[in-house]
Amino acid sequence: MKKKSFIPYGRQWIDKYDIEAVVKVLESDWITQGPKVEEFEKSLSQYCGSKFAVVVSSGTAALHIACLAAGISKDDEVITSPITFLASANCILYCSGKPVFADVQKDTVNIDPGEIVKKITKRTKAIIPVHFAGHPADMGKIYKIANKYNLMIIEDACHALGARYKSNDKWIKVGKCSHSDMTVFSFHPVKSITVGEGGAILTNRRDLYEKLLMFRNHGVTKESSKFKFKNSNLNGDWYYEMQELGFNYRITDFQCALGISQLKKLDRFIEKRREIVKIYSEELSEIKEIELPVERNYVKSSWHLYYIRLKNFLKRKIVFEKLQKLGIGTQVHYIPIHLQPYYRKNLGYKKGNYPNAERYYNATITIPLFFGLKKNKIKNIIQKIKKVFSYV
Ligand SMILES: Cc1ncc(COP(=O)(O)O)c(C=O)c1O
């Protein structure tokens, strides 16, 4: 058990309006698959500017059925980033595809479009760019590559609900799917908004939307216009057809009520994260031993994470441990996926394959960043970081 004064690296913000919204559903006739599911989907689409949204039980479930809807199957190659949570690559394996990593940019830690091109083969079917730490990947360039090679794009925007990027001088919200086929979000407690466990896929394509609805619910359709067996006069209202091998990735109505309530606060959540980042970046720039995260000028990051990079990576472990001892919740996001034993053993990846990703990993520490972080705590975190660097 961590001490009460311990500051975690991330946490949710739940207010009385959220609680009231959930309780109202719990007191109603529906607690799962009721009206709040569609309402949450509509709110998400409206916020992001997409045509459709499908909400599911986790970001991982969302990535899985996005890959299925994209038609990823045996031996298809899908290119993604090595610096991300395991789910961004595991979703490809769930469909019997092959995850192919492309190294990251040194500054943003996002997948490098130049590296994507080097990894394309005849078997490449899709790209899954990850908007690392909430900083959108270079979607303009990735979109051009995908068009040239006829590839699908699934944005893993689990860190980036509320982020924006500029294209043709216009700000575009992540989730609008202007440069992708689908965009995936997670609503885990450390993300921009939370429903406990949950996720969503946004798209502008009706064909994908319809597939996603089926994959969420056992591959079943109840819409008579879609039935394969249409001619039976004996079929009544009970009739449904299973047309794909789907899953139970449904989400409950009370979680969706929480999601709707949280979404109303999203812009405030992001604004506060951006304010904290400004303070961190001003104060921590005094420490010569570290490098701070960047925000490119065509991006407004949702700042899911704030990471510092040590110029001398040999000191990372000691700084990490000292900060933990001082009550500062540090983390490392992420161990490069290609270095995981499963990936080395089954896909033959080796240390040294992705130098930028490994260099970043060796030197990085995530420090606390979340909506409820009070001014005195921010000051306290900064003081302690400065103190640790004054003697390590
Ligand atoms: C980049 C990324 N993709 C996917 C996921 C999976 O989301 P979930 O935890 O909701 O399954 C996460 C969660 O941490 C993530 O960070």
The ligand as an SDF file (V2000), in Angstrom:
LIG
                    3D

 16 16  0  0  0  0  0  0  0  0999 V2000
   -1.9020    3.4580  -26.4320 C   0  0  0  0  0  0  0  0  0  0  0  0
   -2.9010    2.5180  -25.8020 C   0  0  0  0  0  0  0  0  0  0  0  0
   -3.6000    1.6960  -26.5930 N   0  0  0  0  0  0  0  0  0  0  0  0
   -4.5100    0.8580  -26.0880 C   0  0  0  0  0  0  0  0  0  0  0  0
   -4.7690    0.7890  -24.7400 C   0  0  0  0  0  0  0  0  0  0  0  0
   -5.7630   -0.1970  -24.2130 C   0  0  0  0  0  0  0  0  0  0  0  0
   -6.8490    0.4240  -23.5920 O   0  0  0  0  0  0  0  0  0  0  0  0
   -7.6550   -0.2990  -22.4080 P   0  0  0  0  0  0  0  0  0  0  0  0
   -6.8080   -0.2940  -21.1940 O   0  0  0  0  0  0  0  0  0  0  0  0
   -8.8870    0.5530  -22.2680 O   0  0  0  0  0  0  0  0  0  0  0  0
   -7.9710   -1.6730  -22.8850 O   0  0  0  0  0  0  0  0  0  0  0  0
   -4.0680    1.6290  -23.8670 C   0  0  0  0  0  0  0  0  0  0  0  0
   -4.3220    1.5790  -22.4200 C   0  0  0  0  0  0  0  0  0  0  0  0
   -3.5340    1.8890  -21.5860 O   0  0  0  0  0  0  0  0  0  0  0  0
   -3.1000    2.5160  -24.4110 C   0  0  0  0  0  0  0  0  0  0  0  0
   -2.3770    3.3120  -23.6170 O   0  0  0  0  0  0  0  0  0  0  0  0
  1  2  1  0
  2  3  1  0
  2 15  2  0
  3  4  2  0
  4  5  1  0
  5  6  1  0
  5 12  2  0
  6  7  1  0
  7  8  1  0
  8  9  2  0
  8 10  1  0
  8 11  1  0
 12 13  1  0
 12 15  1  0
 13 14  2  0
 15 16  1  0
M  END
$$$$
